[in-house]
Structure formats: structure tokens, C-alpha cells
Amino acid sequence: MKRRILIWGCCLIMLGLMFSGCSSKAEPKSYEKTIETARTDIWNAISAGGASSATVAIMDNGNLVYEEGFAMANREAGLSVTKDTQFNICSVSKVFTAAAVLQLCEDGKLELDKPVVDYLPEFTMADSRYKDISVRMLLNHTAALPGTYTTNAETTEPDPDYTQKFLAYLAGTELKGDPGKVSVYCNDGFTLAQILVEKSSGQSFSDYLATNIFTKAGMKNSSCYFKADNTDIARKYNEDGSAAPVEYINSLGSGGIAATAADLCRYGQALFQGKILSEAMVTEYTSPQYGDQTVPAGTPLYPYGLGWDSVAVADFERQGVTVIGKNGGSPQYNSQLYLLPQENISVAIVFAGNADVTGVANDIVQALLDENGLSEGLETETAEPTAATIPDELLAYAGIYGDGGAIVKIEFNNEKNAMIYKKYDGKTFETQGTYPYLSDGYFHLPVGYRAGFAKNFGQEFFMIYDQSSDAGFVSGQKMAAAAAALDTSQFSGKSWIPTNLSAIDANAMGVKTGVVTELPGYLYHTANGGYTLYGLKDATTTQMVLPYGRDLAQATIAENNGQMILTIMDYQFINTASVASLQNDEAIVIGSDGQSICRKLDNDGTFSAVMPEGGRIVIYGPDLQPDYDSSSGVAEEIPVTAGSYLVFIGAPGATFTYAYTV
């Protein structure tokens, strides 16, 4: 603990020197083994089938010492990835949004610790605590906003009205906790920061970044969205070899910037040289900024800066090397930016498709440190912990824990001195692993982490810790019995499919709601395989009960034209139990209200359709996962399974011609 405090203390004192443009070790470096590591890891990721292509770059003291593209950016056109090929950088966009806010603070147009409502009176919520949210809280993830407004967040064409819809959504929702206390990763804060930049500067977000950041940093291949009419875009390819639709992320401040790896490195160099922010503001930007209740004990494994995921990446901090990092991920891209301020080095990598981008980036940085003797070596190894008896006080932590996306049950086996970790699958708690208790006071996981428990702030927490320190994060909050068990019948055991999905929204989730028998008074929403616990305000309205949970959203049920409709954010869902079966002679014409038409398929067979202009069809399997989505490419004949659901999406009057063969 003392070592960690010493390192962070030195960071706060010396960050100005680190970013002054003067490297403490300016002698020429070797990159041969580093480049070999990068190429091996990247090709392995592409060969594994998840990633379609990649771009990587390393900049050292202003020199672009390595830049390379991998695989085909556009297979249909026969275009390889070049130095100019744009990739979505996803949440790495947040560091640019934070920098824009800090520039406006330097200009006297904003103050970090003033309330957001002082600058954005149009920002309102159905929770009086929203008035306490400061500008800083948007950037260090402590605003306690629900998480991510997903309606049209990712689309197949830009949605210019996204931020207006976002503000309207916030006006009807609540916070998940008290602002300023807990840092929980939150995209909504950066969308609000984007609006703040536009309002304070009088420019569009895109124009502001182009003038005040991209141009100053020499980032000629960077833009909000992909550049207009740009054909040099890295496309993501599906397992069947088809190209996914071009991805547009409308939450620009949260994840909507496109760039190259080299441009990301140029940004790091511009920071080192003082071209973007003053020395004092860079220190503010890259200092630990997390809320004081982010962890109940110890320090956060991911010490947030302003926009940064970590201002002291643990793997390298142990070696005496300061590395500042930001990761990004979307349905189609994965990105990582690392800055090594003591060395004036920037490392960036972006994949189109799925890959362990942070793992690859870590390998590259580690190879660079090893090849050039830049690290102090790992901390002195302590004696390996041995088997031990679980203390009686830990046994009281048995119970059910909630987190954003998981419901977990913790049990203990006294005979084996082990913790049994179970996850809820919609029916029961399935054992995921049994982990031994060792003499260092932790339950050891097989992936280099340790599990433990802590009590603070009137709550009990399940924690995941670093392998050799007290740095950790909250993995679950113990759920106390509900004060009053309300009627959950409106939500219990229900499946729902959307009725107002837009033709361009890349999100096509189906939802299940239900109750956990062992936890009366709570219910869950599930989408994309995750289960998140909620309380009940009344029989038809949920409330957020997980201040440490990510990406939450309240739900309501109301009757509309004789149908029970579930509303989450702006999405409306119909209960699958009330969906009529598709008849082959039925005319499918979208009504004047623009609501989608939903039908059930009673038999296995094949389905085909002629799509009206602007139309879309999504087929949900019995598990409510989308088996087919015409926005990803129209198939002539689609195999379908009995118990699946069809959703016809289009403008009022749109007519679908189809054939369903069983």
C-alpha cells in the first residue's frame, strides 16, 4: 500500500515534468522484438476469426517508429488496410471529449466543479439530485447517471437527433445513487459532456474537435463519424464472410470518433508537447479522479483520470513505469491507447472485429520495456501463499449479489476451505467455479486475480483484487431482503420483443423479465445473456438498486390498446404471449402509428420477403436472440425455427411481401 501511495504521489508532483517534452531516457531505442510481438499477436487475433483487420502504431519522442495495417479493410473492393484507413476508436473518444471540456475550462467558459445545470438548463431529470452533478463528475464517471442511452446509439446511418432524444430520456429517469461518490463507467456522462462542449463553444462537437484538437495534433485522418464520402474504412466481417453494415456511433462524445492508430499516437505526442492543454491542466487530466466510495477498501484497480480508464496501469506500475490508458469497444471495433509520459512514447492499436485488444497492447508495451530495459523489473516476489482455513467472519458473506449484468450466489465449503461461485441462468444458480482460500487472505481465481469481501458504506461487497496488491473493484453488492415484497406478477416469467425499433438501430434486443425465487421483492431484466436486478417502486415500475452497477435502465409496464407494453428507455416491447401467429395469406402493412408488426412462427421452415424501401425485418429465435436482421444484409431464403418471432419494421404504409414455407 505504501509503495502505491508513493508512486501516485510522485505522479502528482512530476506529471508536469513528464509531459514537458523532455524524455529522461532519450537514447535511441530498439523496436525489432516489439514489432515482432505486435505482428505475432495481431495475426493470431485475426487468424482466430474474431478480428477482420487491424492498425497499430508506436510513436517515440515525436517519431513514428512503427506503423502497420493488417489484412483487408474492404474485401469486396480488394483494399488492404493502409496508413489512412479509418477505424472507429469507440470509447477512446472519451479522452478527446474530456480534453475539449478542459480547454473550455482554460478559456474560462466552464469550471470543473460547477453544476452542469449552470451551463445546461435544458438538462433535467426526475430526481432532484441531478442538480448536484458537476462538470467533473461527467468526466470521472461519478455522475450516477443510469449508464448508456442505447436507443439509436449505434446505427447504420447517422442520427442527427440523438442528443435531443437523449436529453428527453434523461428528463424522465432517475439517478442510481448520489452524485460524486462512486465511479462506475458511464457513457451517458460523456454524451452530456459533448452537449456541454457544443453549448459552451457555440460550435458543433465535430467542428470543435477538428479545430482545437485534431488540427493542433496533426491528426489528418480523424473525424467524428467516418469522414464524409470516405471509402477507406476498415469493415467488420461476419463469420459467414459478409460485411457488417458501416457502424455509426451517435453518442459522439462517448464513442463516435474515427481515426487511425498513428493519429492516436500523434495525440499523445501533442499532449507531451503542450499543444492541447497547459501543463497544469494535463496534470488535472491524468491524475486519479475517482469517487471516494468507488471501492470499500484499498484502491481502485482502474484509477480513473478525466476520460482515462487508468492513470496508473497496474501491470506496468509494478515495474516502476507510469502508463496511462484508455480502452474502447463497440459491436464492430476494439481499441486501446497507451501513453508512457516518462518516455514520451504512445502506443495505439485498433481492431475491426472482436479481439483482446488490451491483451495485445499490453504485450506490445511489455516487449518495448523489456527490449530497451525501461522497467525496474517486477516487485520482489513474496512467499507463495498456502492453503488456509476460512475465517468465521467471512462465512457471513454468503448470499446473493447483484451487479450490472449478473446475479451471483456465493457459498462456502468449509471442508475444502473454498468459495463456490454460482451465476443465475434464468432458472437456477449454476456453479461457475470453486476457488481455494489461501494464507494471504484471498480466494484465488485461475486467471491471476483474487477474490475477497469487504464491508463499508452500510453495504457488503464481493470484490476482485489484483494478484499482488490491495487494488480491486466491486464485482457485486450483497442484496438485502426487500423491505416490502410487492406484487411482481406483471414482470414474472415474461418475454418481450420490440415494437418501435427503428430501421437503422443496430441494437435489436429482446428482453426477459422475471423473479429469483430466493430473493423476494426483486426482479430482473435480461438482454444479451445478462441478468440485472431491480427493485419495485410499484407493481408496474422498477427502480435501480445497484449504485455500483453499470448500464442500468428503469422499466415500466402500461396498457396500450388492450396490450401490455414494457418500456425501457425509448424502447417499447410487447409480451410474446400476446403475439399472433403468422398466416401466409396475411397482408403486412405498417399502420399510421409506425409501430412494428410482430408475428410468431409456429413451425420450422423457411422465410423470404421483399423489403419495402426503408424496411427492416428481424427474426428472434425462441431465446429472443436475433437470428436474422435484414439491416445486416438481405438473404433470399432464411431457415426459421418453431417458436421464433418476426418483427416487421417500416414507415407508415410500408407493405411487406413474404413467403413462409413449412
ChimeraX attribute file (.defattr): number of C-alpha atoms within 10 A of each C-alpha:
attribute: neighborCount
match mode: 1-to-1
recipient: residues
	/A:1	10
	/A:2	6
	/A:3	10
	/A:4	17
	/A:5	11
	/A:6	11
	/A:7	16
	/A:8	17
	/A:9	12
	/A:10	11
	/A:11	20
	/A:12	15
	/A:13	11
	/A:14	14
	/A:15	20
	/A:16	20
	/A:17	17
	/A:18	21
	/A:19	25
	/A:20	18
	/A:21	20
	/A:22	16
	/A:23	18
	/A:24	12
	/A:25	11
	/A:26	11
	/A:27	8
	/A:28	8
	/A:29	14
	/A:30	12
	/A:31	17
	/A:32	12
	/A:33	15
	/A:34	22
	/A:35	21
	/A:36	13
	/A:37	19
	/A:38	22
	/A:39	18
	/A:40	12
	/A:41	19
	/A:42	27
	/A:43	15
	/A:44	14
	/A:45	22
	/A:46	20
	/A:47	12
	/A:48	12
	/A:49	14
	/A:50	18
	/A:51	26
	/A:52	30
	/A:53	29
	/A:54	32
	/A:55	27
	/A:56	28
	/A:57	26
	/A:58	28
	/A:59	23
	/A:60	22
	/A:61	18
	/A:62	18
	/A:63	12
	/A:64	15
	/A:65	14
	/A:66	16
	/A:67	18
	/A:68	18
	/A:69	24
	/A:70	18
	/A:71	19
	/A:72	19
	/A:73	27
	/A:74	20
	/A:75	16
	/A:76	9
	/A:77	9
	/A:78	8
	/A:79	16
	/A:80	18
	/A:81	22
	/A:82	20
	/A:83	18
	/A:84	18
	/A:85	22
	/A:86	29
	/A:87	33
	/A:88	34
	/A:89	31
	/A:90	28
	/A:91	28
	/A:92	28
	/A:93	25
	/A:94	31
	/A:95	24
	/A:96	22
	/A:97	28
	/A:98	26
	/A:99	23
	/A:100	26
	/A:101	27
	/A:102	27
	/A:103	20
	/A:104	18
	/A:105	15
	/A:106	14
	/A:107	11
	/A:108	10
	/A:109	14
	/A:110	22
	/A:111	18
	/A:112	16
	/A:113	12
	/A:114	15
	/A:115	18
	/A:116	24
	/A:117	17
	/A:118	13
	/A:119	17
	/A:120	14
	/A:121	9
	/A:122	11
	/A:123	18
	/A:124	19
	/A:125	19
	/A:126	12
	/A:127	14
	/A:128	10
	/A:129	15
	/A:130	22
	/A:131	16
	/A:132	17
	/A:133	22
	/A:134	21
	/A:135	25
	/A:136	24
	/A:137	30
	/A:138	27
	/A:139	32
	/A:140	29
	/A:141	30
	/A:142	28
	/A:143	32
	/A:144	30
	/A:145	32
	/A:146	25
	/A:147	22
	/A:148	22
	/A:149	25
	/A:150	20
	/A:151	22
	/A:152	26
	/A:153	23
	/A:154	22
	/A:155	21
	/A:156	18
	/A:157	18
	/A:158	17
	/A:159	17
	/A:160	9
	/A:161	10
	/A:162	20
	/A:163	19
	/A:164	10
	/A:165	15
	/A:166	23
	/A:167	18
	/A:168	16
	/A:169	16
	/A:170	21
	/A:171	15
	/A:172	13
	/A:173	19
	/A:174	21
	/A:175	23
	/A:176	23
	/A:177	19
	/A:178	16
	/A:179	22
	/A:180	22
	/A:181	18
	/A:182	22
	/A:183	27
	/A:184	24
	/A:185	22
	/A:186	24
	/A:187	26
	/A:188	25
	/A:189	27
	/A:190	28
	/A:191	27
	/A:192	22
	/A:193	26
	/A:194	25
	/A:195	20
	/A:196	23
	/A:197	27
	/A:198	17
	/A:199	14
	/A:200	16
	/A:201	17
	/A:202	11
	/A:203	12
	/A:204	14
	/A:205	21
	/A:206	17
	/A:207	15
	/A:208	16
	/A:209	22
	/A:210	18
	/A:211	11
	/A:212	15
	/A:213	22
	/A:214	23
	/A:215	12
	/A:216	16
	/A:217	22
	/A:218	14
	/A:219	20
	/A:220	16
	/A:221	20
	/A:222	25
	/A:223	20
	/A:224	24
	/A:225	24
	/A:226	23
	/A:227	16
	/A:228	8
	/A:229	6
	/A:230	9
	/A:231	14
	/A:232	19
	/A:233	23
	/A:234	29
	/A:235	27
	/A:236	28
	/A:237	22
	/A:238	16
	/A:239	10
	/A:240	6
	/A:241	10
	/A:242	14
	/A:243	17
	/A:244	16
	/A:245	18
	/A:246	15
	/A:247	23
	/A:248	26
	/A:249	27
	/A:250	26
	/A:251	30
	/A:252	26
	/A:253	31
	/A:254	30
	/A:255	30
	/A:256	27
	/A:257	30
	/A:258	25
	/A:259	26
	/A:260	29
	/A:261	32
	/A:262	27
	/A:263	24
	/A:264	31
	/A:265	29
	/A:266	28
	/A:267	23
	/A:268	27
	/A:269	27
	/A:270	22
	/A:271	23
	/A:272	31
	/A:273	20
	/A:274	16
	/A:275	15
	/A:276	23
	/A:277	20
	/A:278	18
	/A:279	20
	/A:280	10
	/A:281	18
	/A:282	20
	/A:283	21
	/A:284	17
	/A:285	23
	/A:286	22
	/A:287	23
	/A:288	23
	/A:289	23
	/A:290	25
	/A:291	21
	/A:292	14
	/A:293	16
	/A:294	21
	/A:295	24
	/A:296	21
	/A:297	17
	/A:298	15
	/A:299	20
	/A:300	24
	/A:301	21
	/A:302	20
	/A:303	25
	/A:304	28
	/A:305	26
	/A:306	28
	/A:307	27
	/A:308	29
	/A:309	25
	/A:310	24
	/A:311	27
	/A:312	27
	/A:313	20
	/A:314	22
	/A:315	16
	/A:316	21
	/A:317	20
	/A:318	21
	/A:319	15
	/A:320	16
	/A:321	22
	/A:322	25
	/A:323	23
	/A:324	24
	/A:325	27
	/A:326	24
	/A:327	23
	/A:328	22
	/A:329	22
	/A:330	19
	/A:331	14
	/A:332	23
	/A:333	26
	/A:334	27
	/A:335	29
	/A:336	28
	/A:337	28
	/A:338	27
	/A:339	26
	/A:340	21
	/A:341	27
	/A:342	21
	/A:343	22
	/A:344	25
	/A:345	23
	/A:346	30
	/A:347	26
	/A:348	30
	/A:349	31
	/A:350	32
	/A:351	33
	/A:352	28
	/A:353	25
	/A:354	21
	/A:355	24
	/A:356	16
	/A:357	26
	/A:358	20
	/A:359	11
	/A:360	21
	/A:361	24
	/A:362	18
	/A:363	16
	/A:364	25
	/A:365	24
	/A:366	17
	/A:367	20
	/A:368	22
	/A:369	19
	/A:370	15
	/A:371	16
	/A:372	15
	/A:373	11
	/A:374	16
	/A:375	18
	/A:376	14
	/A:377	14
	/A:378	12
	/A:379	11
	/A:380	7
	/A:381	7
	/A:382	7
	/A:383	7
	/A:384	8
	/A:385	13
	/A:386	10
	/A:387	15
	/A:388	16
	/A:389	15
	/A:390	23
	/A:391	12
	/A:392	9
	/A:393	7
	/A:394	12
	/A:395	15
	/A:396	11
	/A:397	20
	/A:398	15
	/A:399	16
	/A:400	22
	/A:401	23
	/A:402	24
	/A:403	25
	/A:404	19
	/A:405	20
	/A:406	21
	/A:407	24
	/A:408	26
	/A:409	20
	/A:410	19
	/A:411	19
	/A:412	22
	/A:413	14
	/A:414	13
	/A:415	8
	/A:416	15
	/A:417	19
	/A:418	22
	/A:419	23
	/A:420	17
	/A:421	17
	/A:422	19
	/A:423	19
	/A:424	18
	/A:425	15
	/A:426	19
	/A:427	10
	/A:428	12
	/A:429	17
	/A:430	14
	/A:431	15
	/A:432	12
	/A:433	13
	/A:434	19
	/A:435	21
	/A:436	22
	/A:437	26
	/A:438	19
	/A:439	13
	/A:440	15
	/A:441	16
	/A:442	22
	/A:443	23
	/A:444	23
	/A:445	17
	/A:446	8
	/A:447	7
	/A:448	10
	/A:449	15
	/A:450	25
	/A:451	22
	/A:452	20
	/A:453	20
	/A:454	17
	/A:455	15
	/A:456	11
	/A:457	8
	/A:458	6
	/A:459	12
	/A:460	19
	/A:461	23
	/A:462	23
	/A:463	21
	/A:464	23
	/A:465	26
	/A:466	17
	/A:467	18
	/A:468	15
	/A:469	16
	/A:470	17
	/A:471	21
	/A:472	25
	/A:473	23
	/A:474	23
	/A:475	21
	/A:476	24
	/A:477	25
	/A:478	21
	/A:479	20
	/A:480	13
	/A:481	12
	/A:482	13
	/A:483	8
	/A:484	10
	/A:485	13
	/A:486	16
	/A:487	15
	/A:488	22
	/A:489	12
	/A:490	17
	/A:491	24
	/A:492	15
	/A:493	14
	/A:494	17
	/A:495	21
	/A:496	21
	/A:497	27
	/A:498	26
	/A:499	20
	/A:500	20
	/A:501	27
	/A:502	23
	/A:503	21
	/A:504	19
	/A:505	19
	/A:506	24
	/A:507	16
	/A:508	20
	/A:509	19
	/A:510	20
	/A:511	23
	/A:512	24
	/A:513	23
	/A:514	22
	/A:515	22
	/A:516	18
	/A:517	11
	/A:518	11
	/A:519	16
	/A:520	18
	/A:521	19
	/A:522	25
	/A:523	22
	/A:524	23
	/A:525	24
	/A:526	20
	/A:527	16
	/A:528	15
	/A:529	14
	/A:530	16
	/A:531	25
	/A:532	24
	/A:533	29
	/A:534	23
	/A:535	21
	/A:536	23
	/A:537	12
	/A:538	12
	/A:539	14
	/A:540	17
	/A:541	19
	/A:542	23
	/A:543	21
	/A:544	21
	/A:545	20
	/A:546	22
	/A:547	21
	/A:548	25
	/A:549	25
	/A:550	21
	/A:551	19
	/A:552	28
	/A:553	23
	/A:554	20
	/A:555	22
	/A:556	20
	/A:557	19
	/A:558	13
	/A:559	9
	/A:560	8
	/A:561	6
	/A:562	7
	/A:563	12
	/A:564	15
	/A:565	21
	/A:566	26
	/A:567	18
	/A:568	17
	/A:569	20
	/A:570	16
	/A:571	18
	/A:572	19
	/A:573	22
	/A:574	23
	/A:575	18
	/A:576	20
	/A:577	10
	/A:578	13
	/A:579	18
	/A:580	14
	/A:581	14
	/A:582	17
	/A:583	13
	/A:584	11
	/A:585	9
	/A:586	9
	/A:587	12
	/A:588	18
	/A:589	19
	/A:590	20
	/A:591	15
	/A:592	10
	/A:593	10
	/A:594	18
	/A:595	19
	/A:596	24
	/A:597	20
	/A:598	24
	/A:599	20
	/A:600	22
	/A:601	25
	/A:602	17
	/A:603	14
	/A:604	15
	/A:605	15
	/A:606	15
	/A:607	19
	/A:608	16
	/A:609	17
	/A:610	13
	/A:611	19
	/A:612	15
	/A:613	11
	/A:614	13
	/A:615	20
	/A:616	23
	/A:617	22
	/A:618	22
	/A:619	26
	/A:620	25
	/A:621	19
	/A:622	16
	/A:623	16
	/A:624	23
	/A:625	19
	/A:626	19
	/A:627	17
	/A:628	19
	/A:629	17
	/A:630	15
	/A:631	19
	/A:632	16
	/A:633	12
	/A:634	16
	/A:635	12
	/A:636	10
	/A:637	14
	/A:638	16
	/A:639	14
	/A:640	24
	/A:641	19
	/A:642	14
	/A:643	17
	/A:644	22
	/A:645	28
	/A:646	24
	/A:647	21
	/A:648	26
	/A:649	29
	/A:650	27
	/A:651	21
	/A:652	14
	/A:653	14
	/A:654	19
	/A:655	20
	/A:656	20
	/A:657	14
	/A:658	16
	/A:659	14
	/A:660	20
	/A:661	14
	/A:662	14
